[in-house]
Amino acid sequence: MANIEQLVFNHIEENTYIVYDSTMCCAVIDPGMESMSERDFFDAFVASHGLHVSAVLITHTHVDHIAGLQYVVDKYQAPVYMHAEAMEILRQSGVYASVMGFDMGDVSQLKFTFLDTGDTITVGNSQFEARHVPGHADGSLVFCLHAERAVFSGDALFCQSIGRTDLPTGNYDLLIEKLKSQVLTLPDDYEVFPGHGPKTTIRQEKLYNPFLNPANNWHTM
């Protein structure tokens, strides 16, 4: 059984997740810590739980989701997994960071392992399946933790909302298509852990998300 911890970081209130099991190996999903106090808090959590940071999983490369990436890699020497199509936004992250008030260093020279739909990464006893869900940003992934009936949706899907599509590489129709084919096809009881805000479930989003019309036959009894 895996433990899922949500930590909220930076001035955009991004959700960073730490997922660990009895092996004490953990995956860090979207390290968003931007200040030294936030990084100290992250380190204290890792140390107090006796965790070994074994992997960093990136849902997408907007700066609020990777503000702490360089720090985590430098300190813990953990490999980083993301989609290859996220590289272009990542290469521009320094420009976006300066505009948005982040100081995150140059992460474009880090080493990455690229994942696509159906690829898996095992951390301890926990296996994550990647699914490519672009539309909010190029190269966006969601990570399914099937053993825990959980999906980490990044900024693709929120509680009764979806990610904005008016930023560079955003595409509303593509996002809706990919959510229906890659996320809403998960069982109703899967919990959704988004990049911002509270968690939800697949069933709740089928029923109540105004962007995912209940009349489209996703409703199940």
Backbone as ProteinMPNN parsed JSONL, in Angstrom:
{"seq_chain_A": "MANIEQLVFNHIEENTYIVYDSTMCCAVIDPGMESMSERDFFDAFVASHGLHVSAVLITHTHVDHIAGLQYVVDKYQAPVYMHAEAMEILRQSGVYASVMGFDMGDVSQLKFTFLDTGDTITVGNSQFEARHVPGHADGSLVFCLHAERAVFSGDALFCQSIGRTDLPTGNYDLLIEKLKSQVLTLPDDYEVFPGHGPKTTIRQEKLYNPFLNPANNWHTM", "coords_chain_A": {"N_chain_A": [[0.842, -1.199, 0.0], [0.541, 2.192, -0.838], [1.482, 5.443, 0.333], [0.157, 8.678, -0.054], [1.117, 11.904, -0.144], [0.276, 15.29, -0.044], [1.772, 18.316, -0.747], [1.713, 21.799, -0.631], [3.023, 24.286, -2.603], [4.786, 27.308, -3.468], [3.961, 30.606, -4.905], [1.803, 30.259, -6.535], [0.404, 28.259, -5.533], [0.796, 25.412, -5.977], [0.335, 21.885, -6.228], [2.477, 19.579, -4.934], [3.336, 16.207, -4.961], [4.212, 13.508, -2.83], [4.901, 10.208, -3.025], [5.009, 7.164, -1.425], [6.015, 3.896, -0.199], [6.2, 0.829, 1.723], [8.837, 0.24, 1.263], [10.162, 2.56, 1.58], [11.102, 4.014, -0.502], [10.527, 6.807, -2.571], [8.457, 8.608, -4.886], [8.557, 11.776, -6.321], [6.253, 14.016, -7.401], [6.042, 16.591, -9.592], [7.87, 18.81, -8.397], [7.471, 21.718, -6.792], [8.581, 23.603, -5.082], [9.733, 26.847, -4.273], [11.112, 28.624, -2.604], [13.729, 28.905, -0.1], [12.74, 28.241, 2.392], [10.558, 26.635, 1.741], [11.899, 24.563, 0.478], [13.41, 23.621, 2.592], [11.34, 22.681, 4.175], [10.379, 20.597, 2.586], [12.671, 18.927, 2.593], [12.742, 18.316, 5.313], [10.406, 16.852, 5.6], [10.991, 14.581, 4.024], [13.224, 13.582, 5.413], [12.174, 13.14, 8.008], [10.412, 11.087, 7.577], [12.039, 9.107, 6.783], [12.684, 8.678, 4.063], [13.737, 7.698, 0.746], [14.484, 9.494, -2.006], [13.593, 8.492, -5.047], [12.72, 8.908, -7.632], [11.679, 11.485, -9.89], [8.737, 12.656, -11.128], [7.314, 14.33, -13.805], [4.513, 16.112, -14.641], [4.009, 18.205, -16.429], [5.791, 20.997, -17.885], [5.437, 23.648, -16.986], [6.441, 26.524, -15.103], [5.642, 26.676, -12.396], [5.394, 24.07, -11.665], [7.88, 22.955, -11.786], [9.623, 24.372, -10.279], [11.211, 23.571, -8.147], [12.79, 21.62, -9.225], [15.553, 21.529, -10.075], [16.767, 21.783, -7.582], [15.933, 19.419, -6.212], [17.047, 17.41, -7.826], [19.786, 18.017, -7.637], [20.235, 17.673, -4.883], [19.294, 15.102, -4.209], [19.942, 13.431, -6.274], [18.169, 12.171, -8.031], [16.567, 10.419, -10.722], [14.809, 11.872, -13.529], [11.611, 11.916, -14.978], [9.665, 12.463, -17.833], [7.612, 13.698, -20.579], [8.8, 13.722, -23.941], [7.931, 15.82, -25.575], [7.584, 17.884, -23.849], [9.916, 19.248, -23.622], [10.412, 21.626, -25.091], [8.922, 23.708, -23.865], [10.143, 23.546, -21.397], [12.758, 24.372, -22.04], [12.308, 27.049, -22.372], [11.749, 27.875, -19.871], [13.245, 29.521, -18.173], [12.806, 32.123, -19.099], [10.023, 32.377, -18.72], [10.018, 32.049, -15.957], [11.319, 34.348, -14.979], [9.476, 36.308, -15.649], [7.299, 35.534, -14.127], [8.145, 35.659, -11.544], [9.748, 33.661, -10.418], [12.703, 32.051, -9.21], [14.649, 29.798, -10.419], [16.822, 28.639, -11.666], [18.735, 27.07, -14.378], [17.236, 24.52, -15.855], [17.37, 23.127, -18.152], [19.559, 21.652, -18.868], [19.559, 19.315, -17.484], [19.404, 15.714, -17.143], [17.037, 13.644, -18.695], [14.552, 11.079, -18.657], [12.421, 9.896, -21.067], [8.921, 9.436, -21.294], [5.972, 7.861, -22.605], [2.525, 7.27, -23.528], [1.383, 4.432, -21.858], [3.859, 3.607, -20.986], [5.721, 2.569, -18.096], [6.853, 3.246, -14.756], [8.622, 2.093, -12.028], [8.681, 2.534, -8.591], [10.038, 1.67, -5.682], [7.69, -0.521, -4.453], [5.701, 0.429, -5.992], [3.969, 1.014, -8.961], [3.799, 3.22, -11.636], [1.784, 4.268, -14.3], [2.205, 5.984, -17.299], [0.298, 8.393, -19.137], [-0.329, 10.159, -22.064], [-1.532, 13.339, -22.178], [-2.031, 15.904, -23.741], [-2.871, 19.404, -24.385], [-3.444, 21.236, -22.347], [-0.766, 21.886, -22.092], [2.001, 21.257, -24.227], [3.274, 17.943, -24.236], [2.183, 17.052, -21.853], [1.646, 14.811, -19.184], [-0.329, 12.359, -17.473], [-0.268, 10.444, -14.475], [-0.956, 7.212, -13.61], [-1.673, 5.38, -10.757], [-2.385, 2.443, -10.364], [-2.716, 0.415, -8.453], [-3.451, 1.78, -6.195], [-5.694, 2.979, -7.046], [-5.626, 5.576, -8.151], [-4.991, 8.709, -9.795], [-2.727, 11.039, -11.035], [-3.152, 14.125, -12.149], [-1.932, 16.451, -12.999], [-2.151, 19.611, -14.574], [-4.184, 19.044, -16.276], [-6.738, 18.103, -15.531], [-8.983, 19.261, -13.138], [-10.773, 19.575, -9.994], [-13.981, 19.747, -10.925], [-13.249, 21.295, -13.11], [-11.001, 22.185, -15.817], [-7.643, 22.315, -17.18], [-6.312, 25.497, -18.159], [-6.389, 26.678, -21.531], [-5.362, 28.715, -22.994], [-2.747, 29.403, -23.017], [0.634, 29.272, -24.425], [0.868, 26.567, -26.681], [-1.488, 25.487, -25.834], [-4.614, 23.776, -26.312], [-7.86, 23.516, -26.651], [-9.84, 21.692, -27.748], [-8.274, 19.42, -28.16], [-7.469, 18.839, -25.547], [-9.94, 18.173, -24.298], [-10.603, 15.917, -25.837], [-8.479, 14.158, -25.17], [-8.779, 13.925, -22.402], [-11.188, 12.541, -22.286], [-10.508, 10.135, -23.552], [-8.233, 9.161, -22.256], [-8.363, 9.609, -19.515], [-11.013, 9.786, -18.376], [-11.806, 7.253, -18.939], [-10.883, 5.679, -16.952], [-11.757, 3.722, -14.021], [-14.703, 4.66, -12.113], [-14.237, 5.052, -9.369], [-11.657, 5.901, -9.029], [-9.392, 8.091, -7.471], [-8.634, 11.476, -8.132], [-5.793, 13.361, -8.272], [-4.996, 16.527, -8.507], [-3.003, 19.188, -10.074], [-3.453, 21.583, -8.822], [-5.513, 22.765, -6.174], [-8.303, 20.924, -4.614], [-8.585, 17.306, -4.25], [-10.432, 14.949, -6.3], [-12.823, 12.715, -7.815], [-13.043, 10.301, -10.483], [-15.695, 9.668, -11.063], [-17.096, 11.898, -9.946], [-16.216, 13.907, -11.668], [-17.214, 13.086, -14.142], [-19.899, 13.46, -13.653], [-20.244, 16.155, -12.738], [-18.452, 18.018, -13.799], [-18.379, 20.912, -15.641], [-17.148, 21.18, -18.11], [-17.071, 18.726, -19.154], [-19.483, 17.367, -20.418], [-22.269, 15.913, -18.9], [-24.183, 14.712, -20.525], [-22.878, 13.314, -22.419], [-22.776, 10.618, -22.226], [-20.912, 9.63, -20.416], [-21.78, 9.252, -17.935], [-22.297, 6.883, -15.398], [-24.213, 4.403, -13.763]], "CA_chain_A": [[0.0, 0.0, 0.0], [1.314, 3.422, -0.944], [1.027, 6.665, 0.982], [0.17, 9.835, -0.947], [1.166, 13.147, 0.62], [0.17, 16.5, -0.855], [2.407, 19.502, -0.204], [1.362, 22.947, -1.475], [4.193, 25.151, -2.687], [4.985, 28.519, -4.275], [2.918, 31.634, -4.839], [0.658, 29.857, -7.344], [-0.232, 27.195, -4.747], [0.876, 24.181, -6.756], [0.38, 20.655, -5.445], [3.558, 18.614, -5.107], [2.969, 14.955, -4.299], [5.225, 12.534, -2.457], [4.258, 8.895, -2.976], [5.979, 6.212, -0.902], [5.446, 2.67, 0.349], [6.957, 0.214, 2.814], [10.264, 0.213, 0.918], [10.628, 3.915, 1.89], [11.445, 4.725, -1.734], [9.424, 7.703, -2.896], [8.403, 9.389, -6.11], [8.132, 13.162, -6.151], [5.533, 14.444, -8.583], [6.011, 18.039, -9.797], [8.454, 19.555, -7.273], [7.201, 23.132, -7.048], [9.076, 24.494, -4.038], [10.501, 27.936, -4.874], [11.911, 29.357, -1.613], [14.53, 28.043, 0.762], [11.902, 27.723, 3.473], [9.786, 25.524, 1.186], [12.821, 23.455, 0.238], [13.711, 23.071, 3.915], [10.156, 21.924, 4.595], [10.409, 19.364, 1.803], [13.752, 18.089, 3.126], [12.36, 17.852, 6.645], [9.418, 15.787, 5.421], [11.701, 13.405, 3.54], [14.066, 13.058, 6.484], [11.379, 12.676, 9.153], [9.757, 9.836, 7.202], [13.072, 8.153, 6.405], [12.447, 8.345, 2.661], [14.771, 7.805, -0.276], [13.887, 10.059, -3.217], [14.041, 7.565, -6.087], [12.305, 9.355, -8.964], [10.888, 12.702, -10.025], [7.804, 12.538, -12.241], [6.868, 15.659, -14.206], [3.301, 16.072, -15.46], [4.249, 19.167, -17.506], [6.95, 21.801, -17.513], [5.196, 25.024, -16.562], [7.43, 26.805, -14.063], [5.163, 26.424, -11.043], [5.491, 22.637, -11.411], [9.279, 22.517, -11.823], [10.45, 25.375, -9.593], [12.159, 22.901, -7.265], [13.379, 20.463, -9.903], [17.008, 21.559, -9.978], [17.128, 21.539, -6.187], [15.732, 18.007, -5.873], [18.035, 16.606, -8.551], [21.109, 18.272, -7.06], [20.354, 17.169, -3.514], [18.962, 13.683, -4.052], [20.454, 12.669, -7.426], [17.071, 11.332, -8.509], [16.273, 10.528, -12.156], [13.622, 12.663, -13.854], [10.816, 11.312, -16.035], [8.645, 13.34, -18.407], [7.375, 13.45, -22.0], [9.771, 14.421, -24.784], [7.36, 17.047, -26.129], [7.616, 18.937, -22.827], [11.234, 19.868, -23.596], [10.429, 22.986, -25.638], [8.488, 24.623, -22.808], [11.18, 23.525, -20.367], [13.875, 25.201, -22.496], [11.901, 28.446, -22.232], [11.289, 28.086, -18.497], [13.943, 30.646, -17.563], [12.107, 33.356, -19.493], [8.749, 32.406, -17.999], [10.289, 32.201, -14.521], [11.63, 35.747, -14.676], [8.234, 37.069, -15.771], [6.351, 35.117, -13.097], [8.706, 35.853, -10.21], [10.416, 32.462, -9.914], [14.144, 31.93, -9.375], [14.731, 28.341, -10.415], [18.016, 28.143, -12.321], [18.603, 26.514, -15.721], [16.988, 23.079, -15.754], [17.368, 22.544, -19.492], [20.712, 20.775, -19.043], [19.396, 18.089, -16.714], [19.144, 14.506, -17.913], [15.652, 13.213, -18.574], [14.074, 9.863, -19.303], [11.148, 10.263, -21.659], [7.832, 8.47, -21.213], [4.792, 8.091, -23.428], [1.365, 6.494, -23.087], [1.597, 3.008, -21.639], [5.126, 3.354, -20.304], [5.599, 2.482, -16.648], [8.031, 3.462, -13.924], [8.42, 1.457, -10.728], [9.383, 3.163, -7.475], [9.745, 0.75, -4.598], [6.699, -1.494, -4.909], [4.624, 1.177, -6.649], [4.149, 1.17, -10.395], [3.059, 4.322, -12.241], [1.612, 4.215, -15.747], [2.093, 7.301, -17.921], [-0.635, 8.582, -20.242], [-0.085, 11.455, -22.689], [-2.772, 14.127, -22.206], [-1.746, 17.298, -24.081], [-4.023, 20.3, -24.507], [-3.061, 22.341, -21.461], [0.598, 22.201, -22.51], [2.635, 20.159, -24.947], [4.012, 16.983, -23.434], [1.576, 16.793, -20.546], [1.371, 13.434, -18.799], [-0.941, 12.001, -16.191], [0.341, 9.227, -13.953], [-1.924, 6.346, -12.944], [-1.184, 4.448, -9.753], [-3.573, 1.592, -10.4], [-2.863, -0.346, -7.212], [-4.114, 2.65, -5.22], [-6.844, 3.563, -7.726], [-5.333, 7.006, -8.111], [-4.385, 9.298, -10.983], [-2.157, 12.37, -10.815], [-3.606, 14.712, -13.415], [-1.279, 17.708, -13.338], [-3.121, 20.682, -14.828], [-5.149, 18.632, -17.294], [-8.06, 17.954, -14.934], [-9.157, 19.731, -11.762], [-12.099, 19.354, -9.436], [-15.011, 20.464, -11.666], [-12.662, 22.216, -14.07], [-9.903, 21.649, -16.61], [-6.553, 23.262, -17.311], [-6.519, 26.57, -19.131], [-5.856, 26.326, -22.847], [-5.025, 29.952, -23.696], [-1.306, 29.592, -22.938], [1.303, 28.66, -25.574], [0.651, 25.142, -26.977], [-2.795, 25.048, -25.36], [-5.55, 23.377, -27.357], [-9.05, 23.094, -25.911], [-10.447, 20.482, -28.31], [-7.372, 18.295, -27.914], [-7.527, 18.505, -24.125], [-11.193, 17.462, -24.041], [-10.488, 14.601, -26.464], [-7.554, 13.313, -24.422], [-9.38, 13.629, -21.102], [-12.205, 11.506, -22.466], [-9.95, 8.856, -23.974], [-7.131, 8.704, -21.419], [-8.609, 9.806, -18.074], [-12.378, 9.411, -17.993], [-11.965, 5.809, -19.132], [-10.523, 5.009, -15.706], [-12.94, 3.426, -13.208], [-15.314, 5.789, -11.432], [-13.783, 5.262, -7.999], [-10.289, 6.411, -8.973], [-9.215, 9.45, -6.969], [-7.863, 12.354, -9.003], [-4.948, 14.277, -7.524], [-4.646, 17.518, -9.522], [-1.86, 20.063, -9.836], [-3.879, 22.688, -7.967], [-6.818, 22.577, -5.594], [-8.618, 19.672, -3.91], [-8.731, 16.087, -5.033], [-11.786, 14.627, -6.719], [-12.88, 11.342, -8.328], [-13.477, 10.201, -11.871], [-17.164, 9.746, -11.082], [-17.515, 13.283, -9.727], [-15.943, 14.717, -12.855], [-18.182, 12.696, -15.16], [-21.216, 13.977, -13.298], [-20.378, 17.561, -12.368], [-17.521, 18.926, -14.456], [-19.127, 21.569, -16.721], [-16.439, 21.043, -19.38], [-17.24, 17.335, -19.579], [-20.939, 17.347, -20.402], [-22.827, 14.625, -18.484], [-25.014, 14.142, -21.587], [-22.047, 12.643, -23.418], [-22.805, 9.168, -21.932], [-19.875, 9.181, -19.473], [-22.456, 8.943, -16.671], [-22.565, 5.46, -15.135], [-25.024, 4.2, -12.558]], "C_chain_A": [[0.872, 1.242, 0.0], [0.654, 4.554, -0.164], [1.172, 7.816, -0.001], [0.082, 11.095, -0.096], [1.144, 14.334, -0.339], [0.809, 17.659, -0.105], [2.128, 20.662, -1.159], [2.5, 23.958, -1.428], [3.98, 26.319, -3.646], [3.762, 29.426, -4.318], [1.741, 31.355, -5.763], [-0.054, 28.66, -6.708], [-0.357, 25.905, -5.558], [0.975, 22.98, -5.828], [1.573, 19.799, -5.869], [3.177, 17.364, -4.339], [4.206, 14.116, -4.014], [4.507, 11.203, -2.253], [5.297, 7.875, -2.528], [5.262, 4.995, -0.322], [6.384, 2.092, 1.393], [8.444, 0.109, 2.52], [10.957, 1.514, 1.298], [11.227, 4.632, 0.684], [10.256, 5.609, -2.104], [9.597, 8.319, -4.276], [7.915, 10.781, -5.751], [7.501, 13.608, -7.461], [5.433, 15.958, -8.584], [6.556, 18.821, -8.603], [8.372, 21.064, -7.501], [7.76, 24.091, -6.017], [9.998, 25.57, -4.63], [11.421, 28.645, -3.881], [12.723, 28.382, -0.783], [13.693, 27.474, 1.894], [11.055, 26.556, 2.978], [10.682, 24.309, 0.937], [13.242, 22.808, 1.557], [12.546, 22.223, 4.423], [10.105, 20.583, 3.872], [11.467, 18.415, 2.359], [13.385, 17.502, 4.483], [11.329, 16.728, 6.55], [10.1, 14.496, 4.997], [12.502, 12.752, 4.664], [13.243, 12.458, 7.617], [10.666, 11.361, 8.86], [10.763, 8.775, 6.753], [13.004, 7.728, 4.953], [13.713, 8.472, 1.815], [14.096, 8.305, -1.549], [14.442, 9.299, -4.419], [13.682, 8.006, -7.496], [11.551, 10.666, -8.846], [10.046, 12.548, -11.277], [7.233, 13.912, -12.549], [5.629, 15.526, -15.085], [3.415, 17.03, -16.638], [5.247, 20.186, -16.984], [6.657, 23.288, -17.347], [5.976, 25.286, -15.273], [6.941, 26.514, -12.656], [5.246, 24.948, -10.669], [6.929, 22.122, -11.396], [10.202, 23.482, -11.093], [11.503, 24.742, -8.69], [12.901, 21.753, -7.913], [14.897, 20.427, -9.772], [17.472, 21.228, -8.564], [17.032, 20.05, -5.842], [16.772, 17.129, -6.56], [19.427, 16.78, -7.943], [21.274, 17.595, -5.709], [20.207, 15.658, -3.431], [19.421, 12.806, -5.215], [19.409, 11.721, -8.007], [16.88, 11.498, -10.014], [14.932, 11.23, -12.377], [12.933, 12.064, -15.073], [9.75, 12.297, -16.51], [8.448, 12.967, -19.871], [8.341, 14.285, -22.834], [9.231, 15.747, -25.306], [7.271, 18.176, -25.114], [8.931, 19.713, -22.832], [11.218, 21.315, -24.083], [9.989, 24.005, -24.599], [9.54, 24.677, -21.709], [12.369, 24.399, -20.761], [13.575, 26.688, -22.344], [11.56, 28.813, -20.789], [11.992, 29.261, -17.818], [13.276, 31.967, -17.87], [10.793, 33.473, -18.735], [8.965, 32.639, -16.503], [10.548, 33.65, -14.163], [10.384, 36.62, -14.727], [7.303, 36.782, -14.597], [6.917, 35.183, -11.683], [9.325, 34.627, -9.588], [11.92, 32.571, -10.15], [14.483, 30.452, -9.276], [15.968, 27.79, -11.11], [17.707, 27.57, -13.699], [18.464, 25.001, -15.624], [17.108, 22.38, -17.102], [18.525, 21.576, -19.714], [20.633, 19.497, -18.21], [19.173, 16.904, -17.66], [17.723, 14.03, -17.637], [15.464, 11.848, -19.22], [12.666, 10.153, -19.796], [10.159, 9.104, -21.62], [6.733, 8.853, -22.18], [3.681, 7.179, -22.917], [1.687, 5.003, -23.005], [2.916, 2.66, -20.991], [4.913, 3.34, -18.8], [6.933, 2.761, -15.992], [7.715, 2.89, -12.557], [9.3, 2.127, -9.692], [9.052, 2.361, -6.218], [8.842, -0.347, -5.117], [5.563, -0.85, -5.692], [4.927, 1.366, -8.128], [3.212, 2.252, -10.926], [2.975, 4.091, -13.746], [1.434, 5.632, -16.279], [1.034, 7.28, -19.021], [-0.458, 10.007, -20.758], [-1.411, 12.192, -22.847], [-2.424, 15.586, -22.497], [-3.03, 18.106, -24.208], [-3.871, 21.488, -23.587], [-1.668, 22.826, -21.832], [1.151, 21.002, -23.253], [3.381, 19.238, -23.983], [3.437, 16.705, -22.07], [1.309, 15.304, -20.358], [0.462, 13.41, -17.581], [-0.306, 10.675, -15.781], [-0.705, 8.442, -13.171], [-1.204, 5.409, -11.981], [-2.311, 3.462, -9.515], [-3.787, 0.824, -9.098], [-3.589, 0.45, -6.142], [-5.355, 3.311, -5.803], [-6.758, 5.088, -7.671], [-4.742, 7.456, -9.434], [-3.947, 10.722, -10.644], [-2.291, 13.124, -12.136], [-2.886, 15.986, -13.806], [-2.297, 18.819, -13.501], [-4.084, 20.331, -15.945], [-6.562, 18.638, -16.731], [-8.021, 18.408, -13.489], [-10.54, 19.321, -11.257], [-13.082, 20.301, -10.112], [-14.444, 21.537, -12.59], [-11.595, 21.481, -14.874], [-8.802, 22.704, -16.67], [-6.856, 24.317, -18.358], [-5.82, 26.2, -20.439], [-5.482, 27.561, -23.66], [-3.538, 30.3, -23.592], [-0.648, 28.953, -24.158], [1.194, 27.138, -25.565], [-0.669, 24.618, -26.405], [-3.73, 24.747, -26.513], [-6.773, 22.768, -26.677], [-9.625, 21.775, -26.437], [-9.587, 19.256, -28.047], [-7.432, 17.872, -26.452], [-8.793, 17.715, -23.801], [-11.127, 16.049, -24.613], [-9.622, 13.665, -25.63], [-8.085, 12.99, -23.031], [-10.395, 12.507, -21.228], [-11.59, 10.145, -22.777], [-8.918, 8.291, -23.005], [-7.404, 8.786, -19.919], [-10.005, 9.337, -17.674], [-12.682, 7.941, -18.252], [-11.496, 5.012, -17.919], [-11.793, 4.718, -14.903], [-13.397, 4.621, -12.381], [-14.712, 6.086, -10.063], [-12.329, 5.724, -7.908], [-10.296, 7.835, -8.422], [-8.303, 10.222, -7.917], [-7.113, 13.355, -8.135], [-4.408, 15.318, -8.498], [-3.459, 18.392, -9.12], [-2.167, 21.281, -8.995], [-5.234, 22.318, -7.384], [-7.048, 21.198, -5.016], [-8.698, 18.486, -4.847], [-10.203, 15.853, -5.361], [-11.801, 13.15, -7.122], [-13.31, 11.382, -9.79], [-14.997, 10.331, -11.953], [-17.66, 11.181, -10.905], [-17.321, 14.135, -10.973], [-16.859, 14.351, -14.01], [-19.536, 13.351, -14.906], [-21.285, 15.494, -13.259], [-19.421, 18.515, -13.066], [-18.217, 19.588, -15.651], [-18.449, 21.481, -18.079], [-16.593, 19.637, -19.969], [-18.719, 17.006, -19.435], [-21.478, 15.977, -19.984], [-23.679, 13.955, -19.567], [-24.212, 13.363, -22.61], [-21.884, 11.139, -23.123], [-21.641, 8.701, -21.062], [-20.526, 8.823, -18.137], [-22.669, 7.429, -16.55], [-23.318, 5.34, -13.824], [-24.324, 3.191, -11.644]], "O_chain_A": [[1.836, 1.327, 0.76], [-0.568, 4.608, -0.023], [2.18, 7.923, -0.699], [-0.914, 11.322, 0.591], [1.894, 14.377, -1.315], [0.439, 17.954, 1.032], [2.292, 20.517, -2.37], [2.89, 24.426, -0.358], [3.104, 26.294, -4.51], [2.684, 29.074, -3.839], [0.778, 32.123, -5.783], [-0.999, 28.117, -7.279], [-1.451, 25.389, -5.789], [1.614, 23.042, -4.777], [1.662, 19.355, -7.014], [2.743, 17.448, -3.19], [5.12, 14.023, -4.834], [3.615, 11.09, -1.412], [6.341, 7.728, -3.163], [4.075, 5.047, 0.002], [7.266, 2.79, 1.893], [9.237, -0.092, 3.44], [12.186, 1.579, 1.338], [11.79, 5.719, 0.817], [9.106, 5.195, -1.963], [10.71, 8.521, -4.762], [6.976, 10.941, -4.972], [8.147, 13.58, -8.509], [4.819, 16.547, -7.695], [5.782, 19.435, -7.868], [9.118, 21.616, -8.309], [7.452, 25.282, -6.061], [10.919, 25.262, -5.386], [12.429, 29.217, -4.296], [12.444, 27.183, -0.763], [13.914, 26.339, 2.315], [10.852, 25.587, 3.71], [10.273, 23.169, 1.159], [13.411, 21.59, 1.63], [12.752, 21.172, 5.029], [9.819, 19.553, 4.483], [11.193, 17.234, 2.572], [13.677, 16.34, 4.769], [11.372, 15.771, 7.322], [9.819, 13.433, 5.551], [12.466, 11.535, 4.846], [13.575, 11.389, 8.129], [10.35, 10.604, 9.779], [10.374, 7.666, 6.385], [13.235, 6.563, 4.632], [14.623, 9.24, 2.127], [13.237, 7.623, -2.108], [15.614, 9.442, -4.768], [14.278, 7.527, -8.461], [10.877, 10.93, -7.85], [10.579, 12.334, -12.366], [6.724, 14.588, -11.655], [5.679, 14.905, -16.146], [2.964, 16.707, -17.737], [5.52, 20.238, -15.785], [7.549, 24.111, -17.55], [6.153, 24.385, -14.452], [7.74, 26.141, -11.796], [5.179, 24.604, -9.489], [7.168, 20.972, -11.029], [11.42, 23.425, -11.26], [12.572, 25.318, -8.489], [13.575, 20.986, -7.225], [15.463, 19.399, -9.398], [18.439, 20.491, -8.369], [17.952, 19.49, -5.245], [17.316, 16.21, -5.948], [20.156, 15.806, -7.758], [22.32, 17.014, -5.42], [20.917, 15.005, -2.666], [19.306, 11.582, -5.155], [19.729, 10.607, -8.422], [17.017, 12.607, -10.531], [14.042, 11.186, -11.527], [13.578, 11.745, -16.071], [9.029, 12.888, -15.706], [9.059, 12.013, -20.352], [8.662, 15.419, -22.477], [9.991, 16.702, -25.465], [6.923, 19.302, -25.468], [9.059, 20.72, -22.135], [11.941, 22.151, -23.54], [10.614, 25.057, -24.463], [9.799, 25.742, -21.15], [12.931, 25.093, -19.914], [14.494, 27.496, -22.205], [11.132, 29.935, -20.516], [11.395, 29.929, -16.974], [13.186, 32.838, -17.005], [10.479, 34.524, -18.176], [8.186, 33.343, -15.861], [10.049, 34.135, -13.147], [10.248, 37.561, -13.945], [6.6, 37.676, -14.124], [6.24, 34.805, -10.727], [9.426, 34.54, -8.364], [12.359, 33.116, -11.163], [14.592, 29.91, -8.176], [16.15, 26.573, -11.143], [16.558, 27.58, -14.139], [19.43, 24.289, -15.349], [16.961, 21.16, -17.179], [18.485, 20.767, -20.641], [21.557, 18.685, -18.238], [18.803, 17.079, -18.821], [17.268, 14.015, -16.493], [16.128, 11.508, -20.198], [11.815, 10.604, -19.03], [10.511, 7.953, -21.877], [6.578, 10.022, -22.534], [3.884, 6.408, -21.979], [2.191, 4.403, -23.954], [3.091, 1.547, -20.497], [4.025, 4.021, -18.288], [7.995, 2.549, -16.577], [6.659, 3.17, -11.99], [10.508, 2.271, -9.883], [7.914, 2.375, -5.748], [9.167, -1.025, -6.092], [4.575, -1.509, -6.017], [6.009, 1.822, -8.498], [2.002, 2.212, -10.703], [3.972, 3.759, -14.388], [0.609, 6.391, -15.771], [0.886, 6.293, -19.741], [-0.439, 10.955, -19.973], [-2.304, 11.733, -23.56], [-2.508, 16.425, -21.6], [-4.132, 17.56, -24.146], [-4.135, 22.623, -23.985], [-1.416, 24.029, -21.882], [0.809, 19.86, -22.945], [4.03, 19.693, -23.042], [4.132, 16.171, -21.206], [0.812, 14.628, -21.259], [0.481, 14.328, -16.761], [0.132, 9.891, -16.622], [-1.27, 8.938, -12.196], [-0.245, 4.733, -12.353], [-3.099, 3.618, -8.582], [-4.927, 0.609, -8.688], [-4.262, -0.12, -5.283], [-6.0, 4.117, -5.132], [-7.672, 5.777, -7.217], [-4.072, 6.682, -10.117], [-4.695, 11.497, -10.048], [-1.625, 12.798, -13.118], [-3.193, 16.561, -14.851], [-3.201, 18.967, -12.679], [-4.734, 21.214, -16.506], [-7.486, 19.125, -17.382], [-7.153, 18.003, -12.715], [-11.36, 18.79, -12.006], [-13.027, 21.513, -9.903], [-15.081, 22.564, -12.823], [-11.323, 20.303, -14.637], [-9.004, 23.848, -16.262], [-7.57, 24.059, -19.327], [-4.804, 25.506, -20.448], [-5.304, 27.473, -24.875], [-3.12, 31.372, -24.031], [-1.29, 28.173, -24.861], [1.41, 26.504, -24.532], [-0.937, 23.42, -26.486], [-3.656, 25.381, -27.566], [-6.724, 21.639, -26.188], [-9.869, 20.849, -25.663], [-10.105, 18.18, -27.748], [-7.444, 16.679, -26.15], [-8.729, 16.7, -23.108], [-11.543, 15.092, -23.96], [-9.988, 12.511, -25.407], [-7.863, 11.888, -22.53], [-10.457, 11.623, -20.374], [-12.09, 9.118, -22.319], [-8.741, 7.075, -22.935], [-6.744, 8.104, -19.134], [-10.15, 8.567, -16.724], [-13.721, 7.442, -17.82], [-11.691, 3.798, -17.865], [-12.802, 5.398, -15.086], [-12.598, 5.476, -11.999], [-14.679, 7.241, -9.638], [-11.821, 5.919, -6.804], [-11.093, 8.674, -8.842], [-7.325, 9.683, -8.435], [-7.716, 14.101, -7.363], [-3.466, 15.038, -9.24], [-2.98, 18.341, -7.988], [-1.255, 21.945, -8.504], [-6.02, 21.628, -8.034], [-6.123, 20.39, -4.928], [-8.855, 18.63, -6.06], [-11.094, 16.472, -4.78], [-10.87, 12.416, -6.792], [-13.868, 12.372, -10.264], [-15.518, 11.03, -12.822], [-18.547, 11.627, -11.633], [-18.156, 14.98, -11.296], [-17.244, 15.225, -14.786], [-20.229, 13.747, -15.843], [-22.278, 16.074, -13.699], [-19.574, 19.729, -12.93], [-18.609, 18.89, -16.587], [-19.101, 21.685, -19.103], [-16.28, 19.401, -21.136], [-19.141, 16.431, -18.433], [-21.18, 14.978, -20.638], [-23.874, 12.74, -19.523], [-24.772, 12.812, -23.557], [-21.004, 10.474, -23.669], [-21.396, 7.498, -20.97], [-19.905, 8.167, -17.3], [-23.157, 6.782, -17.477], [-23.076, 6.1, -12.887], [-24.835, 2.872, -10.571]]}, "name": "protein", "num_of_chains": 1, "seq": "MANIEQLVFNHIEENTYIVYDSTMCCAVIDPGMESMSERDFFDAFVASHGLHVSAVLITHTHVDHIAGLQYVVDKYQAPVYMHAEAMEILRQSGVYASVMGFDMGDVSQLKFTFLDTGDTITVGNSQFEARHVPGHADGSLVFCLHAERAVFSGDALFCQSIGRTDLPTGNYDLLIEKLKSQVLTLPDDYEVFPGHGPKTTIRQEKLYNPFLNPANNWHTM"}
